[in-house]
Amino acid sequence: MWVTRQQYERIIGMGSLMNKECRADLSRDWNVLVAAARLARRGRFLEAETTIARLPLDGPLGPAALDLKAKICAQQGRMLEAQFCWTEAVRRSPSNASYRRSLDYLARHLCYSRLSLSTIVLAVLAAVIVIFFWFIGLKL
């Protein structure tokens, strides 16, 4: 769910603390983030990532930009990159439960993927051993 720039400022308590230049920067960054999200929803991932790269990750929208980049990476199967982005988003915004849930989900997914791959390798290895001994048994 997206919130407006004004809602975001009110949530993080910055609305009254920012001067006009900072508000203009936040507004511009917010518009860039929204544009990147639109591109990603349309499946234009490379353009979305290029747009996200224009955002300062050390600003107030940095964690949200990292979250969006992580989602884009995960949708493309680049799980380690997604894990890095969500880990960094959690580090920068530790109270955000959504980033933590995404990181936990990804960790479980990676664990299952590795388990599945290792299970397949072991099954193939066992089949080769059985066939080998069966073949040797026929020769004797």
C-alpha atoms as one frame of an Amber mdcrd trajectory, in Angstrom:
protein
   0.000   0.000   0.000   1.411   3.385  -1.018   1.091   6.471   1.144   1.185
  10.049  -0.039   4.241  12.219   0.499   2.376  14.212   3.164   1.407  11.026
   5.009   4.994   9.820   4.825   6.298  13.116   6.246   3.754  12.962   9.061
   4.638   9.321   9.855   8.345   9.997  10.165   7.773  13.373  11.848   9.737
  15.418   9.351   7.045  17.719   7.998   7.672  20.586  10.405  11.438  20.042
  10.678  12.329  20.432   7.016  13.138  23.611   5.178  11.748  24.286   1.705
  14.837  22.883  -0.037  14.616  19.612   1.884  10.903  19.374   1.170  11.588
  19.904  -2.531  14.259  17.182  -2.494  11.946  14.772  -0.668   9.137  15.542
  -3.095  11.435  14.959  -6.089  12.771  11.717  -4.570   9.232  10.569  -3.781
   8.192  11.157  -7.392  11.253   9.217  -8.629  10.389   6.305  -6.317   6.770
   6.275  -7.491   7.923   6.345 -11.137  10.265   3.405 -10.479   7.433   1.447
  -8.860   5.203   2.079 -11.874   7.921   0.863 -14.226   8.414  -2.274 -12.120
   4.674  -3.025 -12.094   4.733  -2.845 -15.897   7.599  -5.353 -15.991  10.164
  -2.786 -17.120  12.672  -3.875 -14.492  15.857  -2.487 -16.026  14.331   0.963
 -16.371  12.989   0.756 -12.820  16.430  -0.149 -11.455  18.012   2.690 -13.405
  15.442   5.063 -11.933  16.065   3.783  -8.396  19.803   4.319  -8.887  19.113
   8.073  -9.074  17.846   8.100  -5.484  20.128   8.863  -2.533  20.023   5.712
  -0.415  21.121   7.587   2.697  17.998   9.785   2.647  14.630   9.170   4.301
  13.391   7.210   1.278  16.506   5.020   1.115  14.933   1.988   2.830  11.868
   2.190   0.575  14.117   2.384  -2.495  16.083  -0.639  -1.274  12.812  -2.499
  -0.670  11.648  -1.790  -4.219  15.002  -2.843  -5.658  14.849  -6.052  -3.600
  11.381  -6.831  -4.952  12.590  -6.263  -8.509  15.603  -8.522  -7.943  13.459
 -11.250  -6.373  11.007 -11.177  -9.279  13.918 -11.748 -11.639  15.358 -14.613
  -9.571  18.334 -12.583  -8.325  17.785 -13.760  -4.757  21.187 -12.945  -3.270
  20.940  -9.374  -4.520  17.412  -9.155  -3.098  18.659 -10.511   0.225  21.384
  -7.860   0.343  18.909  -5.055  -0.398  16.403  -6.205   2.240  19.163  -6.700
   4.797  20.329  -3.149   4.179  16.735  -1.845   4.343  16.250  -3.590   7.713
  19.545  -2.165   8.954  18.486   1.356   7.994  14.896   0.984   9.213  14.894
  -1.707  11.936  11.330  -0.991  13.056   9.822  -1.741   9.632   8.091  -5.103
   9.962   7.454  -5.397   6.223  11.161  -5.404   5.382  11.809  -8.027   8.075
   8.987 -10.248   6.811  10.317 -10.024   3.271  13.823 -10.889   4.425  12.541
 -13.821   6.505  10.467 -15.113   3.590  13.454 -14.868   1.278  15.688 -16.667
   3.781  13.169 -19.537   3.976  12.918 -19.611   0.167  16.697 -19.739  -0.220
  16.910 -22.476   2.401  14.291 -24.565   0.603  15.975 -23.959  -2.747  19.302
 -25.157  -1.404  17.606 -28.116   0.267  15.887 -29.064  -2.952  19.096 -28.843
  -4.958  21.046 -30.895  -2.430  18.232 -33.467  -2.315  18.313 -33.808  -6.100
  22.098 -34.178  -6.121  21.967 -36.850  -3.434  19.185 -38.716  -5.231  21.128
 -38.718  -8.512  24.283 -39.843  -6.724  22.393 -42.670  -4.991  20.882 -43.758
  -8.324  24.331 -43.828  -9.940  25.710 -45.934  -7.089  22.803 -48.372  -7.256
  23.120 -48.707 -11.042  26.884 -49.162 -10.706  26.540 -51.974  -8.155  23.688
 -53.562 -10.128  25.866 -53.506 -13.253  28.824 -55.022 -11.359  26.501 -57.677
  -9.930  25.430 -58.699 -13.430  29.055 -59.052 -14.549  29.965 -61.356 -11.681
